[in-house]
Amino acid sequence: MTAAGRHAQVQPLESPYLLTSAADRLGTGVAVTGDVGMVVVEVAVYGRWSPQLSEQVSAALHMCLAGPSAAIIVDLHDLGDPHGGSLPFWLALWRQARLGAAPVYVTFCLPTATALSRRLRYLQGPQPRAYTTLPEARAATAGRMSRADRLQIRLEPRPASVKVARTLVTRACRAWDRQKLLHDTWLIASELAANAVEHARTDFVVTVSRSNARLHVAIHDCVARFPHASELMLIAPQASLGERGRGLRLVHATAASWGTVPTHDGKVVWAAVI
């Protein structure tokens, strides 16, 4: 495997996966944006290609693959790679996502008049899709997404909405024969919905989806800020469950993995249950 390919084999990371825009002092970095259900995630890479940037991209993509995403659009319009040397990295990423236990559809968006675009578009054999503009990539990706694997509802920020979120989880577990996951998924949905009602105080969208043996709960609200890892104090033994932050500690203790991703108008908090 090439050095670029090895960089695509990410190091293990632990939840919570708190994704934001990450840039160094030279303006090189990665920006991740999810949709309301974390079904499609966009990853924008900017700056000159380097081993350091590849590590940033690997970490961000690993966190995306840990969540409920069915598709990832990688935007390379602002990537500085005049000779197309990053191609092995992107191919390794595409294969890893495509051949994983829960396959994720990865597509690329980049200008046609670049060495990387030419190398990508003229590969022999199976190859990832590449589009010139983000609207093209979004439309093509949306056409591939099945609605059979997710249930979704928009709710108002009032206490009664928490019960509706639990009802959606019950429907999903019964429809998909996941009754053994009902209790944990029900608990997580309750806590995340309650947080949206109490703290975000905006309309919010609850999405329950499945991938293989996992169930995912994603809750989108219209408040962009979410806690940093240093603020969570998730597993402090001396912390009372009655204190502020109880919901996130319960989610952390119950979920197989969980995290947050920015959206264009707020954030998504998601959790996976096995």
N, C-alpha and C positions, 0 to 999 in steps of 0.2 A: 504494500500500500504506500502511496506517495505521502510526503509530509503534509500536504494539504488535506489528503484523505484522513490522515491520523487526527488532524485537528477537528474533523467532523465527528469523531468518536468522543463525545463529551464526557467529562468527569461526573460522577454521581453528585447530585445536588439534593438537598432535603427541603420539603415544604416547611413553611409557606413559600410559594413562588410569587414574590411580589415584583411584578414587572412594571417598569417605567421606562422612560427614555434614558439611555446611558451614553454619555459622551465624555471623551477625555479633553485635555486642555487644547488639543489641536483641532477639535471639532469632529473627531472621528468617533463613530458609534452606531447604535442601533435604537430604533424606535418601534415599539410594538403597539398595535391598536386592534382591539377585538370588536366584533359585532355584539348585539345585545345578548345573544345566547352563547357566545364563545364558539359558534359553529365555524365561522371563518375568521382567521386572524391575519392581519397584514403586518409584515416585518420589513421596515425600511432600513437599508444599510447605507451609510454615508461616510465618505472619507476615503483615503488611499488604502488599498488592500495591503495587509501586513499580517504576520502571525498574531499580533496583539488583537487586531480587529477580528480575525477568524475565531479567536477564543471568546470574544464578546458575543459574536454571532452564535457560536456553538452553545454558550450558556443560555442565551435568550431562546433559541429554538428548542433546547432540551426542556425548558420550562413550558413552552407552548405545547410540545408533544405530550407532556404529563397531564394536560388538561383535556377538556371535552372536544377540542377542535377536530373537525372533519376535514378541513382544508386550510392551507397556509399559502398566502400570496407573498412572495419575496420581491420587494421593489428595489431594483438595482440601478435606478436612474442616477443616483448621486454617488455611486461607487466609482472610485478612481482605480481602474485596472486596465491600463492602456494596452497590455499585451495579452489579456485574457487568461492570466496565470491562475486565477481563482477557480477555473472550471472544474478541476478534480474535486475541490471542496463541495461545490454545489451538486455535483453528480452523486457524491457520497451521501450528502444530506437527502437528496431525492430518493435514493435507493433505500436508505435507512427508514424513512417515513413510509415508503410504499410497501416495504416488506415486514413492517412491524406487526406485533400481535393485533393491534388495532390500526389498520392502514390509514394514513393521512394523505390526502391529495395535495401535492406541492406543485405550484406553478410559479413562473418567473415573469417579471415585468421589467423590460430594459429597452433602451434605444436600439434601433437596428444598425446604426452606423458605428458600431464598436467591435473590437476584436472579440470580446467575450460573446456578444450576440452572434457573430458569424460562426464562432466555434461551437456554440450551443445549438444553433439551428441546423448545422450540417453534420451532426453526429450520425454515425451509422447505428442501426438497431434501435431498440427502445430508448426513448429520450423524453425528458420533461417538456411540457408545453411552455412556450414563451410568447408573451404578448407585448405590444409596443406601448400601450397605455393602461393605466389602472382601471378605467371604466371597462375596457375590453376584458381584462383579466377578471374583474368582478362579475361581469355578465356571464362569462364562460364558466366560472366557478359556481355561481348560483344555479346554473342549469344542471349541474352534476349533483347537487345536494338533495338527498331524499328527506321528505318530511315524515316518513314512516317511523323514524328512529328518534323522534323528539315530540314533546308536548310543550306548549307555551301559552302563557296567559299574562295580560297586563292588569295590574291591580293598583288601587288607590292607597295612599299612605294612611291607613286606618287599621286599628287592631283586628277587625274582622277579616282583613286580608290574610292574616297569618293562617287562619283556619282554611281559607281557600287554597293557599299554597300547599298545605298538608293534604288536602283533597286531591290536588293534582298529582302529588307523589303517589298516593294510594291508587289512583287510576293507572299511572304508569307501571307500577309494580304488578298490578293485576293483569294489565294488557300484555306485558312482556314476560310474565311468569318469573318475577323477581321478588316473590313474597318474603324470602329470607333476608332481603336487604331493606325491607319496608321500615323497620324500627329505626335503624341508623339514618336512612335517607330522610325519613319523616322528621327526626330530631334536627338534622342539619338544616333542612328547609325551614323549619320553625325558627331556628336561631337566626338564620340569615335574613329571613323575611322580617322578623321582629327588629333586627338591627336597621333594616331599610325604613321601617315605619318610624322607629324612634329617633334615628340619627339623620338619615338622608331627608326624610319628610318630602319626598317627591313620588310621583307615580313610579312604579317599578315593574320590571318584567321578570317572571319566573320561567325558567326553561329546565325541563327534565329530559335528559337524553341517555341513550345507551350505546355502548361499544363493547362487544364481546360480553365478558362477565361483569363489566362495570356499569354502574349507574352514575350519572353526573347531575348535579344541581348547579345552576348558574342564576344569579340574581343581579340584574342591571338596575342601577339607579342613576339619577342625573347630578350627583355630587362627585366631583373629580377626585377629591382628596381621599386617601385611605392610609391606614397606619403603616409606619415603617416597622421593620422587624424589631428594632430596638425598643419600640413603644409597646409591643404586644405583651411581653412578659407572659408568654403562653403557658409555660409549664412550671412556673414558680410554685413550689409546694406550699409556701406560706400564704399564697393568695386565696382569699375567700371567693367561692363561686358566686357570692352575692355582690361582689364588687363589679364596677364597670369593666366591660371586656369579657364577661362570662361567656357570651355567645361564641366569640372567637376561640376561647380556650376549649369549649366543648367541641367545636368544629375541628380544632387541631387534634383533640384526643380521639375523635370518632372517625374522621375521614382517612382514607388511604393516602390522599394528597389533597392540597387545596392551595388557592392563591387568588391573586387579583390581577386584572389587566385593564389599562385605560381604554375607553371608547371615545368616539368623537364628541359625545355629549355627557360623559360621566365615567362610570367604571362598571366592571363586572366582577363579582366575587363568586368563585366556583369551588366545588368540592367533588371528589370522587369517592365512591363507596364500592367495596368489593365484597 
